[in-house]
């Protein structure tokens, strides 16, 4: 008699538990997903889990000196758009005039 889906699932779950396998979930934005897709295409890897696992092991293999620079987030730079800058300048000038007028 063939095994049921429940039997196969139970066997797979037992095997994962025996091996110490643990699920890691990754929620990411479009840019991160696109970067992962490109990395996978460049290397010919089809499974996301395989690509992420390989990246973790290769990064770990670099040791602290090699891995830490790659794990440092890039500085977030915010550039105030010109139209916002202009409006802030106008508001500042108006407020300065008001304060001078009140004195």
C-alpha angles and dihedrals in degrees: 000000000000120000118254123237089253091055092049091047092049091050092049091048091050091050092050091049091048091052092047091242115169130189117238116194123207123196112190143168126247095267093054091046090050092049090051091048091052092048089050092049093049092052098036093240115149102185119074092207091054092050093049092045092051092048092051093049094045091047090049089050090061090066125218095304094053100034102045096065088053092050095051108104115235114254112265110236120192117196115198108231116243095244091053091046090052092050092048091050091050091049091048092049091048091050091048090052091048092050092048091047092051092053 
